[in-house]
Amino acid sequence: MTRRFAVTFDYLCPFARNAHEHVLAGLADGADWDVTFVPYSLAQGHVEPGEPAVWEGDAAITAPGLLALEVGLAVRDHLPEHFSQVHRRLFAIRHDEGRDLKDRAVLREALDDCGLDAAEVLEIVDGGGPRKTLRTEHEDAEARHGVWGVPTFVAGGRAVFIRFLDRPEGAADVGRHRVERAVDLIVDEPMLHEFKQVDLPV
């Protein structure tokens, strides 16, 4: 039976990186999943009431992670066959290489590395569509599910924030196992509200 779920992402978060690598590994292994990748801006999530939203005016220029999210959405919505590769690459830029996601040259290089026409993708971004999509999907996630962070999995009408401590490291079976156990727990255990390990493995 197909497992249907959504999962939020912001390239700034290492735990989102872990979770999405598991999801991508499972999908690459042929898992029967229907996954919706939902952007959630952590920068916007930290904006104080009354302050400008990160996607408005000058705030968008310096907002952490915003440009990378727009690039990811441009690829997701216009070049979906390349999304998995670009999605993984944008996380790697931040968390494996420690490079600046606000630097257009860095993002251009990443798109080129993935075999895309970087100018084409950035033209889509500069057209403003991905930013509108980001705002709409971010605000919808907050309004419908109370999302406040990444990675949040949404399945069976429930939204649950989950931290994966490991990465699949190329093991597709690990990715499939982690994600399926998590999604099944969300769907099948509605009375399990909080499950947090206090003695983390070393």
Rosetta blueprint (number, residue, H / E / L):
1 M L
2 T L
3 R E
4 R E
5 F E
6 A E
7 V E
8 T E
9 F E
10 D L
11 Y L
12 L L
13 C L
14 P H
15 F H
16 A H
17 R H
18 N H
19 A H
20 H H
21 E H
22 H H
23 V H
24 L H
25 A H
26 G H
27 L H
28 A H
29 D L
30 G L
31 A L
32 D L
33 W E
34 D E
35 V E
36 T E
37 F E
38 V E
39 P E
40 Y L
41 S L
42 L H
43 A H
44 Q H
45 G H
46 H L
47 V L
48 E L
49 P L
50 G L
51 E L
52 P L
53 A L
54 V L
55 W L
56 E L
57 G L
58 D L
59 A H
60 A H
61 I H
62 T H
63 A L
64 P L
65 G L
66 L H
67 L H
68 A H
69 L H
70 E H
71 V H
72 G H
73 L H
74 A H
75 V H
76 R H
77 D H
78 H H
79 L L
80 P H
81 E H
82 H H
83 F H
84 S H
85 Q H
86 V H
87 H H
88 R H
89 R H
90 L H
91 F H
92 A H
93 I H
94 R H
95 H H
96 D L
97 E L
98 G L
99 R L
100 D L
101 L L
102 K L
103 D L
104 R H
105 A H
106 V H
107 L H
108 R H
109 E H
110 A H
111 L H
112 D H
113 D H
114 C L
115 G L
116 L L
117 D L
118 A H
119 A H
120 E H
121 V H
122 L H
123 E H
124 I H
125 V H
126 D H
127 G L
128 G L
129 G H
130 P H
131 R H
132 K H
133 T H
134 L H
135 R H
136 T H
137 E H
138 H H
139 E H
140 D H
141 A H
142 E H
143 A H
144 R H
145 H H
146 G L
147 V L
148 W L
149 G L
150 V L
151 P L
152 T E
153 F E
154 V E
155 A E
156 G L
157 G L
158 R E
159 A E
160 V E
161 F E
162 I L
163 R L
164 F L
165 L L
166 D L
167 R L
168 P L
169 E L
170 G L
171 A L
172 A H
173 D H
174 V H
175 G H
176 R H
177 H H
178 R H
179 V H
180 E H
181 R H
182 A H
183 V H
184 D H
185 L H
186 I H
187 V H
188 D H
189 E L
190 P L
191 M L
192 L L
193 H L
194 E L
195 F L
196 K L
197 Q L
198 V L
199 D L
200 L L
201 P L
202 V L
